[in-house]
């Protein structure tokens, strides 16, 4: 455990950030899961709506530093490609 005053403060800040990041990470994973479930069910409209909710949240998580910006872009790109393929097939 930290002994110095500054190290104690840093430990408190890290714990706050960890909990905040955990909440953001859980939320974006659930949003991605919603898109994937809609894709599996074959519902193009539902998949598109889920993607419209997920994409901005992923970008926001990247801008806050919770995930890397390339990771967010990769998720958005792959999901968009899958949604577009489903729309063309339908």
NORPEJO-V980039 format. One record per pair of residues at least 6 apart in sequence whose C-alpha atoms are under 6 Angstrom apart, sorted by the first residue. I is the first residue (numbers start at 1). J is the second residue. D is the distance in Angstrom with one decimal. If there is no record, write none. Layout:
I & J & D
I & J & D
//
This chain:
2 & 8 & 5.5
21 & 66 & 5.8
31 & 54 & 5.3
35 & 47 & 5.2
35 & 50 & 5.2
35 & 51 & 5.9
38 & 46 & 6.0
38 & 47 & 4.8
39 & 47 & 5.8
44 & 87 & 5.6
55 & 76 & 5.9
58 & 72 & 5.5
62 & 68 & 5.5
62 & 69 & 4.8
//
